[in-house]
C-alpha cells in the first residue's frame, strides 16, 4: 500500500485486519488466553503484522501475542498511527461531571501533543474547543484525535481534528497510539550521536510472550552480512521481549541465502523455496547431528541463528558447486568471456553466471539422479520425471523427501573422512569418489545415510565413459589428495589453487 511508503498507517487494510481479529477473537476466545497468536507476514504484510502487534500489546500486556515473525518487511518504526489520541465519551449526568472530564482530557491530550513535538501556545484552547464540539455532536462513543503543525504560513499553526471511530477497534487504535508515542518520546530525547548498545537506547518495551524475529533473504552474501552487522535491524522500532529483559537486543535478525529466483530475492517465492529446502535437509539425522555439533550457544534463539548460519554456508557451497567452472576462471578470462558475449549476437542472450538460479539447478540435478535410480527398479518409475520446471522446486523437494531421497551435507570433517576412506586399492568408494571428482559437497542418501550409488548401478547411471569410467577405477593416493585439496580450497578455506588455474599459469610460463 502506498501509505506505508509514505510512513502512515494504511487505514483500509489496518481496519480490515482489526475487524478480522475481533471476529476470530469472538469465535475462538482462546486465541487471546492461553493460546496467543503467532503473527507472521512478508514484505508489506510483515509491516502490517508489526502494526497489529503494536495494536494488541503494550509494555504490560503480553497475553495477546506469542511471537512475531516478519520476512523482508520494512520496519514499523516510522509508520505513524492515523490518530494521536483516542477519546472515549460518557453519558454526563451533570455539568460538573462534564467539565471534570474535559479538564482531564485536555491535560491528557496536551501531554500527548508535547510528547509528539506538537506543542503550541493555543494548544489547550483548541483541545477544549474540539472536545466541546464532539460532546455536542456525539456521533460515536469514541473519537480519534489528530494533531498537526502547519508550516505553510510564517506562523506555525496547530490543527486539531476529531473523527468518530467504531467501538470494536477503538482500543486497538488507542494502544497503537500509546506505543508509538512512547517510542517517539524516547527517540526525541536521545542524542543524535548516541552509540547504539543493545537496549540502552529504549527503556520502553512491548511485552509479548515469546519474541520477535525478522528474516532477510538475499542471494547476495555481502548484503546479508550488512543486515547482520546493523545495530538495529530493518524491523526498526524496538518492540521488546520478556519483561525481565534477558537478551541484549529486542529483535532477532536472521538472514537466509536464497537462489536468484525468477522474481528477485525480495520475493516470497525464493525465500519459501529455500526454507522448504532447509527443512528438507534437516530430515536427515546425520545433518542434524552435524549442525548440533557446531552450535555454541545454549540460548534457543541464538541457536536458531547458528543453525541458519551453517545452512547458509551450505547454500553458498551449492552455489559454488553449480558454478565451479566459472569460479575457476581467472578475472581476465571472465572479461574476455563478457566481451565475447557482446560481440556475438547469438551469445548475448546467455545469462550472466551470477543470475543463474543455482538452487533450481541443484534440485534439478538431484531429481535427475533420483529419476535414473528409479528407472532401474522393477516397479518402474511413476512419480519422477527426467526434468523439472523452475516453478516446481517445492513440489520436487517434497517428492524427494516423500520417497526417501535425502541430501547429506558434507562439511570439512566429512570431507577429510571421505579422503581417508577413498583408498587407492578401494574400487568400491563410489560415493566418495563422486563427491571428490565433481567437487560437490553433498551426497544423495536414504534416511539411514546409505548412498544410492554403488558399483552395481554406477555404469547404468553414468555410462562407461568419462565420469562412469573415472569412478570405476582405482585412484592413486596423489590423485585422491589432489581432489581433496581442491574441494577443501573451494569450500573450507584451504590454500590450494584449482587445477584449472594452475594449468593456465603453467601454460603462461611455458609460452613466456
C-alpha positions in Angstrom: 0.0 0.0 0.0 1.3 3.5 -0.9 0.5 4.9 2.5 3.1 2.6 4.1 5.7 4.0 1.7 4.6 7.5 2.9 5.1 6.5 6.6 1.5 6.4 7.6 -0.9 3.6 8.6 -2.8 2.1 5.6 -6.2 2.7 7.1 -8.3 0.4 4.9 -6.1 -2.7 5.4 -5.5 -1.9 9.0 -9.2 -1.6 9.8 -9.9 -4.9 7.9 -7.1 -6.6 9.9 -8.6 -5.4 13.2 -12.1 -6.4 12.3 -10.9 -9.9 11.2 -9.0 -10.3 14.5 -12.1 -9.3 16.5 -14.2 -11.8 14.6 -11.7 -14.5 15.3 -11.5 -13.5 19.0 -15.3 -13.8 19.3 -15.4 -17.1 17.6 -12.2 -18.5 19.2 -11.7 -16.8 22.5 -8.7 -19.0 23.3 -6.5 -17.1 20.8 -6.0 -14.5 23.5 -5.5 -16.7 26.6 -3.9 -19.2 26.8 -3.2 -19.9 23.1 -2.0 -16.5 22.0 -1.4 -15.7 18.3 1.8 -16.1 16.4 1.9 -13.4 13.8 3.8 -13.6 10.5 4.0 -11.5 7.4 6.1 -10.9 4.3 7.1 -7.6 2.8 4.3 -5.0 3.4 2.3 -7.8 5.1 5.1 -8.0 7.6 4.8 -4.3 8.3 1.1 -4.8 8.9 1.9 -7.7 11.3 4.1 -5.3 13.3 1.3 -2.8 13.4 -1.1 -5.5 14.7 1.3 -6.4 17.4 1.6 -2.7 18.4 -2.2 -2.5 18.5 -2.7 -5.5 20.7 0.1 -5.3 23.2 1.7 -2.6 25.3 4.5 -2.6 27.9 2.4 -4.6 30.4 0.1 -6.8 28.4 1.7 -9.9 27.0 -1.3 -12.2 26.6 -2.4 -11.3 23.0 0.7 -12.1 21.0 3.0 -15.1 21.4 5.6 -14.3 18.7 6.1 -12.1 15.7 7.9 -13.3 12.5 8.4 -10.9 9.6 10.2 -11.6 6.3 11.7 -9.0 4.1 9.5 -6.4 5.7 10.0 -2.7 6.2 10.1 -1.6 9.8 7.1 -0.1 11.6 9.3 2.5 13.4 8.3 5.4 11.2 4.7 4.3 10.4 2.7 6.9 12.3 -0.7 5.9 13.7 -3.7 7.6 12.0 -4.8 9.1 15.3 -2.6 10.6 18.0 -5.1 10.0 20.8 -8.4 8.3 21.4 -11.2 10.0 23.4 -14.0 7.9 25.0 -17.2 9.8 25.7 -19.5 9.0 28.6 -23.1 9.9 29.5 -22.7 13.0 31.7 -25.3 13.4 34.5 -24.2 16.9 35.4 -22.4 19.9 34.0 -19.7 19.5 36.7 -19.1 15.9 35.6 -18.7 17.1 32.0 -16.3 19.9 33.0 -14.2 17.5 35.0 -14.0 15.1 32.1 -13.0 18.0 29.7 -10.3 19.2 32.2 -8.8 15.7 32.5 -8.8 15.1 28.7 -7.3 18.5 28.0 -4.3 17.5 30.2 -4.1 14.1 28.6 -4.2 15.3 25.0 -1.9 18.2 25.7 0.7 15.8 27.3 0.4 13.6 24.2 0.9 16.5 21.9 4.0 17.6 23.8 5.4 14.1 23.7 4.9 14.1 19.9 6.5 17.5 19.5 3.2 19.2 18.5 3.1 21.9 21.2 1.7 25.3 20.5 0.6 28.4 22.5 -3.0 27.8 21.6 -2.8 24.0 22.3 -5.2 23.8 25.3 -7.8 26.2 24.0 -8.0 24.2 20.7 -8.3 21.0 22.6 -11.2 22.4 24.7 -12.9 23.6 21.5 -12.7 20.2 19.8 -13.9 18.4 23.0 -17.0 20.7 23.3 -17.7 20.0 19.6 -17.7 16.2 19.8 -19.6 16.2 23.1 -22.3 18.2 21.4 -22.4 16.1 18.3 -21.8 12.7 19.9 -21.8 10.7 16.6 -19.9 8.0 18.4 -18.6 6.9 21.8 -15.1 7.0 20.5 -13.2 9.7 18.6 -9.8 9.7 17.1 -7.8 12.9 17.7 -5.3 14.1 15.1 -2.9 16.9 15.7 -0.6 18.5 13.1 1.6 21.6 12.8 1.1 23.7 9.7 4.1 25.5 8.3 2.5 27.0 5.2 2.4 30.4 6.9 5.0 32.5 8.7 3.3 31.5 12.0 3.2 27.8 13.0 -0.5 26.8 13.2 -1.8 23.9 15.2 -4.6 21.9 13.6 -6.7 19.6 15.8 -9.4 17.3 14.3 -11.7 14.6 15.7 -13.1 11.7 13.7 -15.7 9.2 15.0 -14.4 5.6 15.1 -16.1 2.3 15.8 -16.1 1.0 19.3 -14.8 -2.5 18.4 -11.5 -1.2 17.1 -11.1 1.9 19.3 -9.0 0.1 21.9 -6.5 -1.1 19.2 -6.2 2.5 17.9 -5.5 3.6 21.4 -2.8 1.0 22.1 -1.1 1.7 18.8 -1.1 5.5 19.5 0.3 4.9 23.0 3.1 2.6 21.8 4.1 5.0 19.1 4.1 7.9 21.5 6.3 6.1 24.0 8.8 5.2 21.3 8.7 8.6 19.7 9.3 10.3 23.0 12.4 8.3 23.7 13.6 8.8 20.1 13.4 12.6 20.5 15.1 12.6 23.9 18.1 10.5 22.6 21.1 12.5 21.4 21.8 12.1 17.6 25.4 10.9 18.3 24.2 8.2 20.7 26.1 4.9 20.1 23.6 2.1 20.0 24.4 -0.6 22.5 21.7 -3.3 22.8 18.7 -2.0 24.8 20.3 1.1 26.3 18.5 3.5 24.0 15.0 2.3 24.7 13.6 1.6 28.1 10.1 1.2 26.8 9.4 -2.4 25.6 6.5 -4.1 24.0 5.6 -7.1 26.1 4.8 -10.3 24.2 5.1 -13.9 25.4 8.0 -15.1 23.2 10.0 -13.0 20.9 10.2 -11.0 17.6 12.1 -12.5 14.7 12.9 -10.7 11.5 14.3 -12.6 8.5 16.0 -11.0 5.4 16.6 -13.1 2.4 19.1 -12.3 -0.3 21.2 -14.0 -3.0 24.0 -11.6 -2.1 26.1 -12.8 0.9 27.5 -9.3 1.4 24.0 -7.8 1.7 23.2 -10.4 4.3 26.4 -9.6 6.2 25.3 -5.9 6.2 21.9 -6.9 7.7 23.6 -8.9 10.4 26.1 -6.1 11.3 23.4 -3.4 11.5 22.9 -2.3 15.2 19.2 -2.1 14.7 17.6 -4.4 12.1 15.2 -3.2 9.4 12.4 -4.1 11.9 13.1 -0.5 13.1 11.0 0.0 16.3 12.3 -1.6 19.4 9.3 -3.9 20.0 10.7 -5.7 23.1 10.9 -9.1 24.6 10.2 -10.5 28.0 9.8 -8.1 30.9 13.0 -9.5 32.5 15.0 -8.1 29.6 17.2 -11.1 29.5 18.6 -10.5 26.0 20.9 -7.8 24.7 18.7 -7.0 21.7 14.9 -6.6 21.3 14.8 -8.1 17.8 16.4 -11.2 16.5 17.5 -10.8 12.9 18.1 -13.8 10.8 19.4 -14.0 7.2 18.7 -16.6 4.5 20.8 -17.1 1.5 18.5 -17.8 -1.5 18.9 -18.6 -5.1 18.4 -15.9 -7.7 14.8 -17.0 -8.5 12.7 -15.7 -11.3 11.1 -12.9 -9.2 14.1 -11.4 -7.4 15.4 -12.2 -3.9 12.9 -9.9 -2.1 10.1 -12.1 -3.4 8.5 -14.6 -1.1 9.0 -17.4 -3.7 12.8 -17.9 -3.4 12.5 -17.4 0.3 9.8 -20.1 0.6 11.7 -22.4 -1.7 14.9 -22.0 0.5 13.0 -22.6 3.8 11.5 -25.8 2.3 14.9 -26.8 1.2 16.4 -26.2 4.7 13.6 -28.2 6.2 14.3 -31.0 3.7 18.0 -31.0 4.7 17.0 -31.4 8.4 15.1 -34.6 7.6 18.4 -36.5 7.7 19.6 -37.3 11.2 23.3 -37.1 10.3 22.7 -33.5 9.1 21.1 -32.6 12.5 23.9 -34.2 14.4 26.5 -32.2 12.4 24.6 -29.0 12.9 24.2 -29.6 16.6 27.9 -30.2 16.9 28.6 -26.7 15.6 26.3 -24.8 18.0 28.0 -22.8 20.7 25.1 -21.1 22.4 22.6 -22.6 24.9 20.0 -19.9 24.1 17.3 -21.2 21.8 17.0 -18.0 19.8 20.7 -17.7 19.3 20.9 -21.4 18.3 18.4 -20.7 15.6 20.7 -18.1 14.1 23.6 -20.6 14.3 21.6 -23.2 12.6 20.7 -20.8 9.8 24.3 -19.7 9.5 25.5 -23.3 8.9 22.7 -23.9 6.4 23.6 -20.6 4.7 27.2 -21.8 4.4 26.0 -25.0 2.7 23.8 -22.9 0.4 26.8 -20.8 -0.6 28.7 -24.1 -1.2 25.9 -25.3 -3.5 26.2 -22.0 -5.5 30.0 -22.7 -5.9 29.3 -26.3 -6.8 26.8 -25.3 -9.5 29.3 -22.7 -10.9 32.7 -24.3 -10.4 34.0 -23.7 -14.0 33.1 -20.0 -13.9 34.6 -19.6 -10.4 37.8 -21.3 -11.5 38.3 -19.0 -14.5 40.5 -16.0 -13.6 39.4 -12.4 -13.9 41.0 -11.8 -17.3 39.2 -14.7 -18.8 35.9 -13.5 -17.3 36.4 -10.2 -19.0 37.2 -11.9 -22.3 34.0 -14.0 -21.9 31.8 -10.9 -21.3 33.5 -9.2 -24.3 32.8 -12.2 -26.5 29.2 -12.2 -25.5 28.8 -8.6 -26.5 30.4 -9.2 -29.9 28.4 -12.4 -30.7 24.7 -11.6 -31.2 23.7 -15.2 -30.8 25.5 -15.4 -27.5 24.1 -12.2 -26.0 21.0 -13.9 -24.6 23.0 -16.2 -22.3 22.6 -15.3 -18.6 25.4 -13.9 -16.5 26.7 -16.6 -14.2 25.6 -14.6 -11.2 22.0 -14.6 -12.4 21.8 -18.4 -12.6 19.3 -19.8 -10.1 21.7 -22.3 -8.5 19.1 -23.8 -6.1 16.8 -24.7 -9.1 19.8 -26.2 -10.9 20.8 -28.2 -7.9 17.3 -29.6 -7.2 17.1 -30.4 -10.9 20.3 -32.4 -10.8 19.2 -34.3 -7.7 15.8 -35.0 -9.3 17.5 -36.3 -12.5 19.7 -38.7 -10.4 16.6 -39.9 -8.5 14.8 -40.5 -11.8 17.6 -42.6 -13.2 17.8 -44.7 -10.0 14.0 -45.2 -10.0 14.1 -46.4 -13.7 16.3 -49.2 -12.6 13.7 -50.6 -10.2 11.4 -53.4 -11.2 8.2 -51.5 -10.2 9.2 -48.8 -12.7 9.2 -45.1 -12.1 5.8 -43.5 -11.6 6.5 -40.3 -9.7 9.7 -38.8 -11.0 10.2 -37.2 -14.4 13.6 -36.7 -16.1 13.4 -32.9 -15.8 11.6 -30.4 -13.7 10.2 -26.9 -14.2 11.8 -24.0 -12.3 8.4 -23.3 -10.8 8.0 -26.8 -9.3 11.0 -26.7 -6.9 8.9 -27.1 -3.8 6.9 -29.9 -5.3 10.1 -31.7 -6.3 11.6 -31.2 -2.8 8.5 -32.7 -1.2 8.6 -35.6 -3.7 12.2 -36.3 -3.0 11.6 -36.2 0.7 8.5 -38.5 0.5 10.4 -41.1 -1.4 13.4 -41.1 0.9 15.9 -39.3 -1.4 17.8 -37.1 1.1 20.8 -34.9 0.9 23.7 -35.4 3.2 25.7 -32.2 3.9 29.5 -32.7 3.6 31.4 -30.4 6.0 35.2 -30.2 6.5 35.3 -33.2 8.8 33.3 -35.4 6.5 35.4 -34.3 3.6 38.5 -35.4 5.5 36.9 -38.7 6.4 36.0 -39.3 2.7 39.6 -38.7 1.7 40.7 -41.3 4.2 38.1 -43.8 3.1 38.9 -43.4 -0.6 41.9 -45.7 -0.6 44.0 -46.3 -3.7 43.1 -50.0 -3.7 39.4 -49.5 -3.0 37.3 -49.5 -6.2 34.1 -49.5 -4.2 34.3 -46.0 -2.8 31.9 -44.8 -5.5 30.1 -42.1 -3.4 33.4 -40.6 -2.0 34.9 -40.6 -5.5 31.8 -38.8 -7.0 31.9 -36.0 -4.4 35.7 -35.6 -4.8 35.7 -35.8 -8.6 32.8 -33.4 -9.1 33.8 -31.2 -6.1 30.2 -31.4 -4.8 29.8 -31.0 -1.0 26.9 -33.4 -0.7 25.7 -37.0 -1.2 22.4 -38.5 -2.2 21.4 -41.0 0.5 18.4 -42.6 2.2 17.2 -42.0 5.7 19.8 -44.4 7.0 22.6 -42.4 5.3 23.2 -45.2 2.8 24.2 -44.0 -0.6 22.1 -44.8 -3.6 25.1 -45.1 -5.8 27.2 -48.3 -5.8 29.3 -50.3 -8.2 26.2 -52.3 -9.3 24.4 -49.2 -10.8 27.3 -47.0 -11.5 27.6 -47.6 -15.3 23.8 -47.7 -15.8 23.6 -44.2 -14.3 26.8 -42.5 -15.6 27.7 -44.8 -18.6 31.0 -46.4 -19.3 32.9 -43.3 -20.4 34.0 -40.1 -18.7 32.6 -40.0 -15.2 31.5 -43.6 -15.2 34.9 -44.7 -16.2 36.7 -42.5 -13.7 34.6 -43.6 -10.8 35.2 -47.3 -11.5 39.0 -47.0 -11.5 41.5 -47.4 -8.7 42.7 -43.9 -7.6 46.3 -43.2 -6.7 47.0 -41.5 -3.4 48.3 -38.4 -5.1 45.1 -38.0 -7.1 42.9 -38.5 -4.1 44.9 -35.9 -2.2 44.7 -33.5 -5.1 40.9 -33.8 -5.4 40.7 -33.4 -1.7 42.8 -30.2 -1.7 40.7 -28.7 -4.5 37.5 -29.3 -2.7 38.9 -28.0 0.6 40.1 -24.9 -1.2 36.7 -24.3 -2.8 34.6 -24.8 0.3 36.5 -24.8 3.6 39.2 -22.2 3.4 42.0 -24.3 2.0 45.1 -22.6 0.5 45.2 -24.7 -2.6 44.7 -23.3 -6.1 42.4 -25.0 -8.6 43.8 -27.4 -11.2 42.4 -25.2 -14.0 44.1 -22.0 -12.6 47.3 -24.0 -12.1 47.1 -25.3 -15.7 46.6 -21.7 -17.0 49.6 -20.4 -15.0 51.8 -23.3 -16.2 50.8 -22.6 -19.8 51.7 -18.9 -19.5 55.1 -19.8 -18.1 55.8 -22.2 -20.9 54.8 -19.6 -23.5 57.0 -16.9 -21.9 
